[in-house]
């Protein structure tokens, strides 16, 4: 075995592999911070209910159009609120997965 080398590691340079891993980890931490600062909007009922969530998965705003409020059908309004929030959260998760996958090459859980 060559000095500083390991079998099965291309080039046998463990130090370079560790530097690359550290660089990837730093990029992922920076990206996580950037993603936490983003905002995602969700809608339901054709825009009757809109909301914004942060990348930290916190509800920031919730807007309900007055014509969406029907005292005789509160359940529909509740469903629209849930749908809008879930829509925004899904957009945030999809973006997070896509962006992290770019940095990690599909190995996001390793670091």
Secondary structure, DSSP 8 states (H G I E B T S, - for coil): --TT--TTSGGG-HHHHHHHHHHHHHHHHHHHHHHHH-EEEEEEGGGTEEEEEETTS-EEEEEE-GGG--TT-HHHHHHHHHHHHHHHHHHHHHHHHHHHHHHHTT-GGG-
